[in-house]
């Protein structure tokens, strides 16, 4: 089972049958924190993945623990707050553009990227204005610690 966030269908759960086999055609194309082109069919038991082509593996994010933690946090926010089968182009564009920026930016700019993402995702999901988001942001617990230039900064 793979949970995907798609531009056209929103969050979906798909079955990637046989993906663990060494000769599987989908092997290596469906990985966490990657941008892939996919095709799936609707079935009685859910969506079944039939094709996948990795477009962007975001290697810099995968090779840096702090960037990986931030990317996983961003994806977790989308996963927790988006319903299955509810497409949202703004959320899709925000997530993809934030991951692209996370891949490119220097380690100092990463912290502000997280704050901007939190603000924008909460606003696009309809959690209210700036005051409401500050209150909600106060209860959002970031499940990681950021390490910048050998200085540890807790973000709680």
ABEGO torsion letter per residue (X at the ends): XBBBBBAAAEBBBBBBBGAABAABAABGABBBGBBBBBBBBBBAAEBBBABBBBABAGAAAAABAAAAAAAAAAAAAAAAABBBGBBBAAAAAAAAAAAAAAAABBAAAAAAAAAAAAAAAAAAAGAEBAAAAAAAAAABBBABBBBBGGBBBBBX
